[in-house]
Amino acid sequence: EDEVERDDEWKKILGVALAADDLLLEHELAAEEAAWAHVRLTTISGALKLLESDIFATLPPKAHNLLHIARSNTERLMRIIDDILDLEQLESGRMVIHEREIDPHPVIHDAVEAVRAVADKKRTPIVMDVSLPDRIRTDRDRVLHVLEHLLSNAVKFSVEGGEVRLRASVLNTLNVVQTIPS
């Protein structure tokens, strides 16, 4: 009877291991498909940029507008795929962080400027309350990427004419940046 119980235990363990392996394989396949899609979208975006530049022929304004919309949508899809790939790397522990000492103020400025046009169009000012040292250790590109997303979402989900506040300060050696839509 002990041997039967052990066999049942091993079968359960094997079942869990096989299920985990299937999940891992699905996750890896999804990441590979996302990477494949990103490569294809990069090619499409490049072709659209060439067409938009009138290098081959002068296009009518309506065609330029359609190309611009197609290119913008392609680039947005590429950013979404980049996020999916980043998340996959983060979850798998394979994300590479290039930490170095930087001045955080230009990073915050660049993030705000990246969403400024959308905020201005929506008449939503971005108010900054930044109290950071001149030097911090971080991955500049990752911080910029996160800030742009936070600010973009804050602007997108704030009411027209509202305000987005960006507060950045050091808290117990942890750099905290948060956006608060009005």
N, C-alpha and C positions, 0 to 999 in steps of 0.2 A: 504493500500500500504506500509506503514512503517513496518507493521508486516511481509509482504512478503520479504522486503529487509532484515529485521533482520533474518528471516529464511534462506535466501540465505547466509548471513554473517556467521551464525552458521554452515551451511553446508560446507562452505569454510574452516572455522576454524577446523571443525571436519575432513575434508579431509586432511588438512595439518598435523594435529595431528596423524591421522592414517598412513600417509606416513612416518612421522618421527619415529613412533613406529615400522613400518616394517623395516626401515633402521637400527634402533637400534637392533632389533631382528636378522637381517642378520649379523650384525657386531658381536654380541655375539655368534651366531652359528659358524661363521668363527673362532673366538678365541677359542671356545670349540674344534672345529675340529683340529686346530693347536696344541692345548695342547694334544689332543688324539694322534695325529701323533708323537709328540715329545716323548711321553711315549713309543710308539711302536718302534720308531727309537732308543731309549736308549736301549731297550731290544735287538734289532738286533745288535747294536754296541757292546754290551757286549758279545753276542754270537760269533761275528766275532773275537773279541779280544781273547776269549778262544780258538777258532780254530787256530788262528794265533800263539798262544803261544806254540803249539805242546803238550799241556797237555794231549790230548786224543790219538794223533798219530803224527808221524813225516810226514810232508807233503812235496811233491816235491817243488823245488823253484818256478815253475810256479804257483802252487796253492797258495803259500805264497804271491806271487805278486798279484794275483787276490783278495785274501782276504784283502791285504793291500789297494788295490784300492777301494774295496767295503766298507771297514771301513772308509777310508778317505772321500768317497762320502757321506756315512751315517752321518758322523760328520759334513760335510759341510751343509747337509740338516737340521741337528739339529740347526746349527748356524743361518740359514735362518729363521727357525721357531721361534727361540728365538728372532730374530729381529722383526718378525711379532707380537709376543706376547708383546714385549716391546713397540712397536708402539701402539698396542691396549691399553695397560695400560696407556701410555702417553696421548693418545687421550681421554680416558675416565676419566682422572684425578686420576687414581688409582695407578700410579707408586709410589713405595716407594723409597725415596732417603735416604740413610744412610750417612748423612753428618757428618763428623768429621774432626778434624785437622790432616793433614798428611804432609809429606815431598813429594812434587811433583816429585822430581828428580828420585827416584827409579821407579815411575810409568811410567815416560817417557822412562827410560832405559828398563823396562820390555816390553813396547809396541814396541820399536825398535827391541829388541831381538826376539820378537815373529814373526817378518817379515824378520829378518836378512837373513835366509837361502834362501828365495825367492829372496830377493834383491841381494844377492851375486851371486846366479845362473844367474840372469839377468844382472850381472855386473853393478848394479845400486846402488851406495853408498848412504847412508842416512846421510846427513849433518845436524847437530843440532846446532841451535842458541837459547839457552835457557837462559832466564834472569828472573828467578822466585825467590821469597823469599823461605826460607827454610821451611816455614809452610804456608799452605793454608787450608781453610775449603771447603771440597768437598766430594763427594762420590767416593772413590778410584776405586771401581770396575766399576762404570759407566764410569768414565774418561778413565780408561784403555781400556774398551770395545770400546769406541768411537775412541780413538787414534789408536788402532789396526786396526779398519776398515778404518780410514782415511789413515793410512800408507799403508795398504794392497792395497787399491785402487790406491794410488799414485804410488806405485811400479808397480802394474799391468798395469796402463795406461801410464807409462813413457816409452820412447824409450829405447831399450837395450843400455847400456853404458851411459845412461843419469844419472841424479842425482835427488834425492828427498831431499827437504829441509824441516826441521821441525823447525818452529819458535814458541817459547812459551814465553809469557810475560804477565804481569799484565797491564791491560788497564782500568783505571777508576773503580777500584775494581772488574772488570770482568776478569776472567781468560780466555784468548784466546789462543787457539792452532790451528794452521793452517798448512796444508801441501801444498806444491807447487811443482808439478812435473815440471821438466825442459822441 
